[in-house]
Amino acid sequence: MHQTTVCLVRAWRVAPWACLGAMLLLVFGLQATVTGGEPASLAPSRVLTRGPLHHWFGYYDKFQFDPTDRYVLSMQVDFEHRSPEPDDVVKVGMIDLADNDRWTELGESRAWNWQQGCMLQWRPGSNTEVLWNDRMGDRFVCHILDVFTGKKRTIPHPVYSVSPDGKSAVTADFRRIQDVRPGYGYAGPADPYAADLAPAQTGLFHVDLETGEAKLIISIQQIAEMGEIPKPDPAVKHYFNHLLYNPDGTRFIALHRWQYPDGSRLTRMITANPDGSDIRIVIPNGYASHFIWRDPHHILSQSRNWLGEDRWANFLFEDKPGGGEVVQIGKDVLDGGGHLLYLPGNEWILNDTYPKTAQRLQTPHLYHVASGRRIDLGHFHLPAEYKGEWRVDTHPRLNRAAEFVCIDAPYRDEGRQLHLIDIRQVLRQQ
């Protein structure tokens, strides 16, 4: 059931972390796939967490590493291969890379899913605080915890994307998401507007992380009536998903999605100011998927039917009133279905793939923008039972120094675990 691997062990020294003041010896393994082909390049990697409990982080667009790169956040659970139920608890904790990967439990959550977890992350602008979503009674909330003092407070609203200064967040209605697309919302309270195809009472909210106050800034009805909906159908059900602030906090992305009676979906990408003003439809044609901000004014996103390309591919969109320039990035090289992240300086793009070939191999990779060169970091087998809602996407995430990549992937018979990949040599060789 699980693919056999050969591990060639090497010792690699990690550059000093700010808080360590000493060199830390880490042991990495080069995993060579026995039943699959050898990759073009394979970076040193090692497993951070081990069974019997399962560990993962989830999405790729938030801080998993603290500012010193010593502590790595993770979630922990004792089951796999089914949907979370309302009372299923996930533990949240951090791994100390300077203390033999010691696990410290920080709390727990009853508001989580397999793809994005409970939005666990280091709070931007803080050296010591983490935050995550939870459920208290019939309400979704967000905890903010200082991991060193233990001081904790709870705001009465969940978060989706946190502003770069850590003072506010934007969020969607997780009840609505769960109703329309289970696996991306949270089990528990039902959508009170489930019978309404485009409700005016819910949508996108701005949350003040200091006061806990929340305000509806864009309703689902408002966006459903804005512009032209591709392939219109009076029976489609509208919702929002996938929010992300730009690097300077002046705008954010949201995906406006609508589901047809047969279960199929189309998507528009919009941007707006944090107060919901100046809404722009950046991708209007119904085809938008994974994305990342390159800078405050440009978005790298997967789409199709642009510049004569009818397949899903990667395009750089300019976010400006009336629409801006569109440029294809990494044609036929950068995978058109992975999870995208720019390294600092925007010279490199980190990406991955969904399972490919009969061996179901997922391949995190780096793409050098100027040269068009792709470097595969490793192949990670995804057993067939990891499918649909509870699949394990690698979701590659950078540490703050952009020297290591952390991914989620099954390991032997221990289920999903965290893997750490050293990319320093790859970057130096370019």
C-alpha positions as CSV (number, residue, x, y, z in Angstrom):
1,M,0.0,0.0,0.0
2,H,2.8,2.4,0.9
3,Q,5.7,2.9,-1.5
4,T,9.1,1.7,-0.4
5,T,11.8,4.3,-0.2
6,V,15.6,4.1,0.1
7,C,17.1,6.7,2.5
8,L,20.6,7.9,1.9
9,V,21.6,9.7,5.1
10,R,23.7,12.8,5.1
11,A,24.5,15.3,7.8
12,W,23.8,19.0,7.0
13,R,24.6,22.0,9.2
14,V,21.9,24.6,9.5
15,A,23.1,28.3,9.5
16,P,22.7,29.9,13.0
17,W,19.2,30.9,13.9
18,A,19.0,34.3,15.6
19,C,17.9,32.8,18.9
20,L,20.2,29.9,19.0
21,G,23.6,31.5,18.8
22,A,25.1,28.1,17.9
23,M,25.2,25.6,15.0
24,L,22.5,23.0,15.0
25,L,23.2,19.6,13.5
26,L,20.3,18.2,11.5
27,V,20.2,14.8,9.8
28,F,18.6,14.8,6.4
29,G,17.7,11.9,4.1
30,L,17.7,11.8,0.3
31,Q,14.6,9.8,-0.6
32,A,15.0,8.0,-3.8
33,T,11.8,6.4,-5.1
34,V,12.2,2.7,-5.8
35,T,9.2,2.1,-8.0
36,G,9.3,5.5,-9.7
37,G,11.9,7.3,-11.8
38,E,14.8,9.3,-10.3
39,P,14.0,13.0,-10.2
40,A,16.1,15.5,-12.1
41,S,17.2,17.0,-8.7
42,L,16.6,15.9,-5.2
43,A,17.2,18.1,-2.2
44,P,18.1,16.8,1.3
45,S,15.0,16.2,3.4
46,R,14.0,14.7,6.7
47,V,10.9,13.8,8.6
48,L,10.0,16.2,11.5
49,T,7.2,14.3,13.1
50,R,6.4,10.6,13.6
51,G,3.5,8.4,14.3
52,P,1.4,6.9,15.6
53,L,-0.3,10.3,15.7
54,H,-0.7,12.2,12.5
55,H,0.7,15.7,11.9
56,W,0.3,18.3,9.3
57,F,0.0,22.1,8.8
58,G,-2.3,22.7,5.8
59,Y,-2.2,25.7,3.6
60,Y,0.8,27.4,2.2
61,D,0.0,31.1,2.5
62,K,0.6,31.7,6.2
63,F,3.6,31.6,8.7
64,Q,4.4,28.1,9.9
65,F,7.8,29.1,11.2
66,D,8.4,31.7,14.0
67,P,10.6,34.8,13.2
68,T,13.7,32.9,14.5
69,D,13.0,29.8,12.4
70,R,13.4,27.7,15.5
71,Y,9.7,26.8,16.1
72,V,7.5,25.1,13.6
73,L,3.7,24.9,14.0
74,S,1.7,21.7,13.4
75,M,-1.6,20.1,14.1
76,Q,-2.0,16.6,15.5
77,V,-4.8,14.2,15.2
78,D,-5.4,10.5,15.9
79,F,-7.4,9.5,12.8
80,E,-7.5,9.9,9.0
81,H,-9.6,9.0,5.9
82,R,-12.9,10.5,7.0
83,S,-14.5,13.9,7.4
84,P,-14.1,15.7,10.7
85,E,-17.3,15.6,12.8
86,P,-18.3,18.5,15.1
87,D,-16.7,17.1,18.2
88,D,-13.5,15.8,16.6
89,V,-10.6,17.6,18.3
90,V,-7.3,18.5,16.7
91,K,-4.4,19.4,18.9
92,V,-2.2,22.4,17.9
93,G,1.4,22.6,18.9
94,M,4.9,23.6,17.9
95,I,8.1,21.7,17.2
96,D,11.4,22.9,18.6
97,L,14.1,22.4,15.9
98,A,16.8,23.2,18.5
99,D,15.6,20.5,21.0
100,N,15.4,17.3,19.0
101,D,12.1,18.3,17.4
102,R,10.4,18.4,20.8
103,W,6.6,18.8,20.5
104,T,4.9,21.3,22.8
105,E,1.1,21.3,22.9
106,L,-0.5,24.8,22.7
107,G,-4.2,24.0,22.6
108,E,-6.9,22.4,20.6
109,S,-9.6,23.1,18.1
110,R,-13.0,21.9,17.0
111,A,-13.1,24.1,13.9
112,W,-10.8,22.5,11.3
113,N,-10.6,20.7,8.0
114,W,-8.0,18.5,6.3
115,Q,-6.9,21.1,3.7
116,Q,-6.5,24.2,5.7
117,G,-6.6,22.9,9.3
118,C,-7.8,25.5,11.8
119,M,-5.9,28.5,10.2
120,L,-3.1,27.9,12.7
121,Q,-0.3,30.5,12.2
122,W,2.2,32.8,13.8
123,R,0.6,36.2,14.1
124,P,2.2,38.6,11.7
125,G,4.1,41.4,13.5
126,S,4.5,39.3,16.6
127,N,7.5,37.3,17.7
128,T,5.6,35.2,20.2
129,E,1.9,35.0,19.4
130,V,0.1,32.3,17.4
131,L,-3.6,32.2,16.5
132,W,-6.0,29.6,15.4
133,N,-9.8,29.1,14.9
134,D,-11.9,27.0,17.2
135,R,-15.6,26.5,18.1
136,M,-17.2,27.4,21.4
137,G,-20.8,26.2,21.5
138,D,-22.4,27.1,18.3
139,R,-20.0,29.9,17.4
140,F,-16.7,29.9,15.6
141,V,-14.0,31.9,17.3
142,C,-10.2,32.7,17.1
143,H,-7.7,32.2,19.9
144,I,-4.6,34.4,20.2
145,L,-1.9,32.9,22.4
146,D,1.5,34.0,23.5
147,V,3.4,30.7,23.4
148,F,6.0,31.8,26.0
149,T,3.9,33.6,28.6
150,G,0.7,31.5,28.2
151,K,-1.4,34.7,27.9
152,K,-4.4,33.9,25.8
153,R,-7.5,35.7,24.6
154,T,-10.4,34.8,22.3
155,I,-12.2,36.9,19.8
156,P,-15.7,36.0,18.9
157,H,-15.1,35.5,15.2
158,P,-12.9,33.2,13.1
159,V,-10.2,34.4,10.8
160,Y,-9.2,33.5,7.2
161,S,-6.4,35.9,6.2
162,V,-4.5,38.1,8.7
163,S,-3.2,41.5,7.7
164,P,0.6,41.9,7.4
165,D,0.7,44.0,10.6
166,G,-1.3,41.4,12.5
167,K,-4.0,43.9,13.6
168,S,-6.9,42.8,11.5
169,A,-8.2,39.9,9.4
170,V,-10.7,39.2,6.7
171,T,-12.9,36.1,6.9
172,A,-15.6,34.3,5.0
173,D,-18.6,32.4,6.5
174,F,-17.3,28.9,7.2
175,R,-20.9,27.7,7.7
176,R,-21.6,28.7,4.1
177,I,-18.4,27.1,2.8
178,Q,-19.2,23.8,4.6
179,D,-22.7,23.7,3.2
180,V,-21.5,24.2,-0.4
181,R,-18.1,22.6,-0.3
182,P,-17.5,20.3,2.6
183,G,-13.8,20.0,3.4
184,Y,-13.1,23.7,3.3
185,G,-15.6,24.9,5.9
186,Y,-16.0,23.6,9.5
187,A,-18.4,20.9,10.8
188,G,-20.8,22.2,13.4
189,P,-23.3,25.1,13.1
190,A,-25.4,24.9,9.9
191,D,-25.6,27.7,7.4
192,P,-28.6,29.7,8.4
193,Y,-29.0,31.0,4.9
194,A,-28.6,27.6,3.2
195,A,-31.9,28.1,1.3
196,D,-30.8,31.4,-0.1
197,L,-28.7,31.3,-3.3
198,A,-27.1,34.7,-2.7
199,P,-27.9,36.0,0.8
200,A,-27.4,39.6,1.7
201,Q,-26.8,38.9,5.4
202,T,-23.4,37.1,5.0
203,G,-20.3,37.1,2.9
204,L,-16.9,38.7,3.7
205,F,-16.2,40.2,7.1
206,H,-13.4,42.5,8.4
207,V,-12.3,41.5,11.9
208,D,-10.4,43.8,14.3
209,L,-8.0,41.5,16.2
210,E,-7.6,44.0,19.0
211,T,-11.2,44.6,19.8
212,G,-12.8,41.5,18.3
213,E,-15.3,43.5,16.4
214,A,-16.4,42.3,13.0
215,K,-18.2,44.0,10.1
216,L,-19.8,42.7,6.9
217,I,-17.9,44.4,4.1
218,I,-19.1,42.5,1.0
219,S,-22.3,40.4,0.9
220,I,-22.8,37.4,-1.2
221,Q,-25.8,39.1,-2.8
222,Q,-23.6,42.1,-3.7
223,I,-21.0,40.1,-5.5
224,A,-23.5,37.9,-7.2
225,E,-25.1,41.0,-8.8
226,M,-21.8,42.6,-9.8
227,G,-20.6,42.3,-13.4
228,E,-21.3,39.4,-15.7
229,I,-21.5,35.8,-14.4
230,P,-20.1,33.4,-16.9
231,K,-22.5,30.6,-17.8
232,P,-25.4,32.1,-15.8
233,D,-28.0,29.9,-14.3
234,P,-30.7,31.0,-11.9
235,A,-30.2,27.9,-9.8
236,V,-26.5,28.5,-8.9
237,K,-25.5,28.9,-5.3
238,H,-22.9,31.6,-4.5
239,Y,-20.2,31.7,-1.8
240,F,-16.8,33.1,-1.0
241,N,-13.6,31.1,-0.4
242,H,-9.8,31.6,-0.3
243,L,-8.9,35.0,1.0
244,L,-5.4,36.6,1.1
245,Y,-4.1,40.1,2.0
246,N,-1.5,41.6,-0.3
247,P,2.0,42.2,1.1
248,D,1.4,45.8,2.3
249,G,-2.1,45.2,3.6
250,T,-3.8,47.6,1.2
251,R,-6.0,45.0,-0.6
252,F,-7.0,41.4,-0.4
253,I,-8.1,38.6,-2.8
254,A,-11.2,36.6,-2.5
255,L,-12.6,33.9,-4.8
256,H,-16.2,34.3,-5.7
257,R,-17.6,30.8,-6.5
258,W,-20.9,29.5,-7.6
259,Q,-22.1,25.9,-7.7
260,Y,-24.5,24.5,-10.3
261,P,-27.2,22.0,-9.5
262,D,-25.0,19.2,-10.9
263,G,-22.2,20.1,-8.4
264,S,-19.8,21.7,-10.8
265,R,-18.3,25.1,-9.9
266,L,-16.9,28.2,-11.6
267,T,-14.8,31.0,-10.0
268,R,-14.1,34.7,-10.3
269,M,-11.2,36.3,-8.6
270,I,-11.9,39.6,-7.0
271,T,-9.8,42.1,-5.0
272,A,-10.9,44.9,-2.7
273,N,-9.8,47.3,0.0
274,P,-9.9,45.9,3.5
275,D,-13.1,47.9,4.1
276,G,-14.8,46.2,1.1
277,S,-14.5,49.3,-1.2
278,D,-13.1,49.4,-4.7
279,I,-14.0,45.9,-5.7
280,R,-12.2,44.7,-8.9
281,I,-12.9,41.6,-10.8
282,V,-9.4,40.5,-11.7
283,I,-10.3,37.1,-13.3
284,P,-13.8,37.4,-14.8
285,N,-14.0,34.3,-17.0
286,G,-14.9,31.7,-14.4
287,Y,-11.5,30.0,-14.2
288,A,-9.4,30.9,-11.2
289,S,-7.6,28.6,-8.8
290,H,-4.4,28.7,-6.6
291,F,-2.8,32.1,-6.4
292,I,-0.3,34.2,-4.5
293,W,0.6,37.9,-4.5
294,R,3.9,38.7,-6.1
295,D,3.8,42.2,-4.8
296,P,1.1,44.7,-3.8
297,H,-0.1,45.1,-7.4
298,H,0.5,41.7,-9.1
299,I,-1.1,38.3,-8.6
300,L,0.2,35.0,-9.8
301,S,-2.8,32.7,-10.4
302,Q,-3.7,29.5,-12.2
303,S,-6.4,30.1,-14.8
304,R,-7.1,29.2,-18.4
305,N,-8.3,30.7,-21.7
306,W,-5.8,33.5,-21.6
307,L,-3.3,34.4,-24.3
308,G,-4.4,31.5,-26.4
309,E,-3.7,29.0,-23.7
310,D,-6.8,26.8,-23.2
311,R,-5.2,24.6,-20.5
312,W,-4.8,25.4,-16.9
313,A,-1.5,27.4,-16.5
314,N,0.1,30.2,-14.5
315,F,-0.6,33.8,-15.3
316,L,0.6,37.0,-13.7
317,F,-2.3,39.5,-13.4
318,E,-2.0,43.2,-12.7
319,D,-4.5,44.4,-10.1
320,K,-5.6,47.8,-11.3
321,P,-8.9,49.6,-12.0
322,G,-10.3,48.4,-15.3
323,G,-7.9,45.5,-15.6
324,G,-4.2,45.3,-16.3
325,E,-1.6,43.4,-18.1
326,V,-1.7,39.6,-18.1
327,V,1.6,37.5,-18.7
328,Q,2.0,33.8,-18.7
329,I,4.7,32.5,-16.4
330,G,6.6,29.2,-16.7
331,K,4.8,27.9,-19.8
332,D,5.0,24.1,-20.0
333,V,7.5,24.0,-17.1
334,L,5.9,25.4,-13.9
335,D,3.1,23.0,-13.0
336,G,-0.3,24.4,-13.7
337,G,-2.1,22.9,-10.8
338,G,0.1,23.4,-7.8
339,H,0.3,25.7,-4.8
340,L,2.3,28.8,-5.5
341,L,4.6,30.9,-3.4
342,Y,7.2,33.5,-4.2
343,L,10.6,33.4,-2.5
344,P,11.8,36.8,-1.2
345,G,13.0,38.9,-4.1
346,N,10.6,37.2,-6.5
347,E,13.4,35.4,-8.4
348,W,12.1,32.0,-7.5
349,I,8.6,30.4,-7.3
350,L,7.9,27.5,-5.0
351,N,5.2,25.1,-6.3
352,D,4.1,21.5,-6.1
353,T,1.9,19.0,-8.1
354,Y,-1.0,16.8,-7.5
355,P,-0.3,13.0,-7.7
356,K,1.1,12.1,-11.1
357,T,1.9,8.8,-12.9
358,A,0.8,5.4,-11.7
359,Q,3.0,5.8,-8.7
360,R,0.9,8.8,-7.6
361,L,4.0,11.0,-7.0
362,Q,3.7,14.6,-5.7
363,T,6.6,16.8,-6.6
364,P,7.5,20.0,-4.8
365,H,9.6,22.1,-7.1
366,L,11.4,25.5,-7.5
367,Y,11.1,27.6,-10.7
368,H,13.7,30.2,-11.5
369,V,11.8,33.0,-13.3
370,A,14.6,34.5,-15.3
371,S,16.1,31.3,-16.7
372,G,12.8,29.3,-16.9
373,R,14.6,26.4,-15.1
374,R,12.6,24.0,-12.8
375,I,14.3,22.1,-10.0
376,D,12.4,19.2,-8.5
377,L,12.9,18.9,-4.7
378,G,11.7,15.3,-4.3
379,H,8.9,12.9,-5.1
380,F,6.4,12.0,-2.4
381,H,4.1,9.0,-2.9
382,L,0.4,9.6,-2.0
383,P,-1.4,6.2,-1.4
384,A,-4.7,5.8,-3.1
385,E,-6.7,6.0,0.1
386,Y,-5.7,9.7,0.5
387,K,-8.4,11.1,-1.8
388,G,-11.0,13.8,-2.1
389,E,-11.5,15.8,1.1
390,W,-8.9,14.0,3.2
391,R,-6.1,13.9,0.6
392,V,-2.7,15.2,1.6
393,D,-1.5,18.0,-0.7
394,T,2.2,18.8,0.0
395,H,1.4,22.6,0.3
396,P,5.1,23.6,0.4
397,R,5.8,26.4,2.9
398,L,9.0,28.4,3.4
399,N,10.8,29.2,6.6
400,R,11.4,33.0,7.2
401,A,14.9,32.8,5.8
402,A,13.7,31.0,2.7
403,E,16.3,28.2,3.3
404,F,14.0,25.4,4.2
405,V,10.7,24.1,2.9
406,C,8.2,22.2,5.0
407,I,5.6,20.0,3.4
408,D,2.8,17.6,4.4
409,A,3.1,14.0,3.1
410,P,2.4,10.4,4.3
411,Y,5.4,8.7,5.7
412,R,5.7,4.9,5.6
413,D,2.7,3.5,7.6
414,E,2.6,6.5,10.0
415,G,0.2,8.6,8.0
416,R,0.6,12.3,7.2
417,Q,3.7,13.9,8.8
418,L,5.8,17.0,8.4
419,H,8.9,16.8,6.2
420,L,11.6,19.5,6.1
421,I,13.6,20.1,2.8
422,D,16.9,22.0,2.7
423,I,16.9,24.2,-0.4
424,R,20.1,26.2,0.4
425,Q,22.3,24.3,-2.0
426,V,19.7,24.5,-4.8
427,L,19.6,28.3,-4.5
428,R,23.4,28.6,-4.3
429,Q,23.9,26.6,-7.5
430,Q,21.7,28.8,-9.7
